[in-house]
Amino acid sequence: MLEINRLYQFLKTRHDQCVNKLSLVNVLQIGGGRENYCLSNAEDTARALGHEVISGWLSLPSKIQGNDWQKQFTQHWWNYDTTDQKYLDYSPNIEEGAIYIRDDEITKFISENIQHLDSHVASSIILKNDKFYAVDYWEKGFRFHELEKLSMQLIFFFQTLKLNS
């Protein structure tokens, strides 16, 4: 399967679960923030510079894993400068070739379910052999579950409080 087909499969499958349209956006990678703290980096920038906080995904380049190709989509946060009308990312070390996908459903889901979540960052999604899997890291290592659809409830499955108690 070609790289563009993997991206299209994610967009189509995720879009089927969305009210708002997904969009591919050009983002200027600024860096300077803390690694692995994309939400804090975006929120700090919003407070300091008045930028909007944007939710979405990083579509990372496909990699060979064992004998099969796999593609990862990592939930991510960045900013939008309403004055200059530019997307900016202050998180460091974004993988070269990553494609930014704006997904406003994430912000909406979090604001509606904040009391039930222990994290505001969803599981990463892996596409392998035409199947999607949620993958999350916690104190006991990695945990996976197959995703029949890319609904917010399934994408945030591991972040719900009832699972971690």
Number of C-alpha atoms within 10 A of each C-alpha: 8 9 14 8 10 21 19 12 16 21 17 13 15 17 17 13 13 16 9 10 13 18 14 15 13 13 16 13 15 13 15 12 18 14 13 12 15 20 20 16 23 26 19 16 22 17 11 9 10 15 22 18 21 22 22 25 25 21 23 19 17 20 12 10 10 7 6 9 17 21 22 24 24 20 23 27 27 29 24 20 16 11 8 7 9 14 20 22 23 24 23 17 14 15 11 8 11 15 18 24 21 22 22 17 19 24 15 13 14 18 11 10 12 13 10 12 19 15 14 19 21 25 23 20 25 22 21 17 11 12 13 22 22 23 19 18 12 9 5 6 7 9 13 15 15 14 16 11 16 22 17 17 14 18 22 23 18 24 20 17 13 11 10 10 5
